[in-house]
Amino acid sequence: MMLYEDINKPGHFNEVGYYKSLKDYKRSEKAIQSDPAQSKLIQEWKSILKGPPKVSIYQKRTADL
């Protein structure tokens, strides 16, 4: 996980999670939903946000040569 602060908007952040595979990402998401401890942490985190988090999923692509 990496946390980036927008230099043009102090106090605005992007958190980026890096996963080895889409399968690992999905396993992590399932753990958040099914593990009470993880669920509680996510709810606490969401409670300090001004609105719901926006989630985007990107995949690394290699150029065809």
Backbone as numpy.savetxt, mean C-alpha at the origin, in Angstrom:
# Nx Ny Nz CAx CAy CAz Cx Cy Cz
8.34 -1.61 2.01 7.49 -0.44 2.01 8.39 0.80 2.01
7.95 1.79 1.28 8.65 3.08 1.24 7.60 4.18 1.41
7.97 5.22 2.10 7.10 6.37 2.29 7.75 7.57 1.64
7.03 8.21 0.73 7.54 9.37 0.01 6.68 10.58 0.35
7.33 11.71 0.64 6.60 12.95 0.89 6.67 13.82 -0.37
5.53 14.38 -0.77 5.45 15.26 -1.92 6.16 16.57 -1.57
7.24 16.89 -2.28 8.01 18.11 -1.94 7.22 19.38 -2.23
6.21 19.29 -3.09 5.37 20.45 -3.39 4.17 20.57 -2.45
3.90 19.53 -1.68 2.78 19.52 -0.74 3.24 18.88 0.57
3.97 19.62 1.38 4.42 19.04 2.65 3.24 18.46 3.44
3.47 17.28 4.02 2.41 16.62 4.76 1.58 15.67 3.92
1.85 15.62 2.61 1.17 14.70 1.70 2.16 13.59 1.34
1.70 12.36 1.47 2.60 11.23 1.31 2.05 10.19 0.35
2.96 9.43 -0.22 2.65 8.22 -0.98 3.41 7.09 -0.32
2.70 6.02 -0.01 3.33 4.83 0.54 3.35 3.79 -0.57
4.52 3.23 -0.82 4.68 2.26 -1.89 5.12 0.94 -1.30
4.38 -0.10 -1.63 4.74 -1.44 -1.20 5.29 -2.22 -2.39
6.39 -2.89 -2.17 7.00 -3.70 -3.23 6.84 -5.17 -2.88
6.30 -5.93 -3.80 6.09 -7.36 -3.59 6.83 -8.13 -4.66
7.27 -9.32 -4.32 8.01 -10.16 -5.25 7.13 -10.59 -6.42
5.84 -10.79 -6.15 4.93 -11.24 -7.20 3.51 -10.79 -6.86
2.63 -10.88 -7.83 1.22 -10.56 -7.60 0.64 -11.54 -6.58
1.10 -12.77 -6.61 0.67 -13.78 -5.65 1.01 -13.34 -4.22
2.21 -12.80 -4.02 2.61 -12.31 -2.70 1.73 -11.14 -2.25
1.42 -10.25 -3.19 0.54 -9.13 -2.87 -0.83 -9.63 -2.42
-1.39 -10.57 -3.17 -2.71 -11.10 -2.83 -2.70 -11.81 -1.48
-1.62 -12.52 -1.17 -1.49 -13.19 0.12 -1.47 -12.16 1.24
-0.78 -11.06 1.02 -0.71 -9.98 2.00 -2.08 -9.35 2.22
-2.81 -9.10 1.14 -4.15 -8.53 1.25 -5.09 -9.47 2.01
-4.97 -10.76 1.74 -5.81 -11.74 2.44 -5.49 -11.74 3.93
-4.22 -11.62 4.28 -3.81 -11.58 5.69 -4.41 -10.36 6.39
-4.43 -9.24 5.69 -4.99 -8.01 6.27 -6.48 -8.22 6.59
-7.18 -8.92 5.71 -8.61 -9.13 5.90 -8.91 -10.21 6.94
-8.07 -11.24 7.03 -8.41 -12.38 7.88 -7.70 -12.39 9.23
-6.62 -11.65 9.37 -5.87 -11.63 10.62 -6.36 -10.46 11.47
-6.95 -10.73 12.64 -7.49 -9.66 13.48 -6.46 -8.59 13.85
-5.23 -8.98 14.10 -4.20 -8.00 14.46 -3.90 -7.08 13.28
-3.76 -7.66 12.07 -3.51 -6.85 10.88 -4.70 -5.93 10.58
-5.90 -6.49 10.71 -7.11 -5.70 10.48 -7.18 -4.49 11.40
-6.85 -4.72 12.67 -6.88 -3.63 13.64 -5.88 -2.54 13.28
-4.68 -2.93 12.87 -3.66 -1.95 12.48 -4.11 -1.13 11.29
-4.71 -1.79 10.29 -5.18 -1.07 9.10 -6.29 -0.10 9.47
-7.21 -0.51 10.32 -8.29 0.38 10.75 -7.75 1.59 11.50
-6.75 1.38 12.36 -6.12 2.50 13.07 -5.47 3.45 12.08
-4.78 2.90 11.09 -4.11 3.71 10.09 -5.14 4.53 9.30
-6.22 3.88 8.87 -7.26 4.59 8.11 -7.93 5.68 8.92
-7.99 5.52 10.25 -8.65 6.51 11.09 -7.90 7.84 11.13
-6.61 7.84 10.79 -5.86 9.10 10.81 -5.82 9.78 9.45
-6.34 9.11 8.43 -6.37 9.70 7.09 -7.56 10.64 6.94
-7.41 11.62 6.06 -8.51 12.55 5.80 -9.61 11.93 4.95
-9.28 10.88 4.23 -10.25 10.19 3.38 -9.75 8.79 3.11
-10.52 8.03 2.36 -10.08 6.66 2.08 -8.80 6.66 1.24
-7.93 5.69 1.48 -6.70 5.63 0.69 -7.01 5.24 -0.76
-6.20 5.73 -1.66 -6.33 5.36 -3.07 -5.25 4.30 -3.34
-5.68 3.19 -3.89 -4.75 2.08 -4.15 -4.63 1.87 -5.64
-3.41 1.83 -6.13 -3.11 1.50 -7.52 -2.13 0.34 -7.51
-2.28 -0.56 -8.45 -1.38 -1.71 -8.55 -0.65 -1.61 -9.88
0.67 -1.60 -9.80 1.51 -1.52 -10.99 2.33 -2.79 -11.11
2.69 -3.11 -12.33 3.49 -4.29 -12.59 4.69 -3.90 -13.44
5.85 -4.39 -13.06 7.07 -4.10 -13.82 7.03 -4.86 -15.14
7.35 -4.17 -16.19 7.41 -4.77 -17.52 8.82 -4.61 -18.06
9.26 -5.58 -18.81 10.56 -5.46 -19.46 10.32 -5.12 -20.92
11.23 -4.38 -21.47 11.10 -3.98 -22.87 11.43 -5.16 -23.78
10.66 -5.32 -24.82 10.95 -6.34 -25.82 12.04 -5.80 -26.74
13.12 -6.52 -26.85 14.21 -6.06 -27.70 14.26 -6.82 -28.99
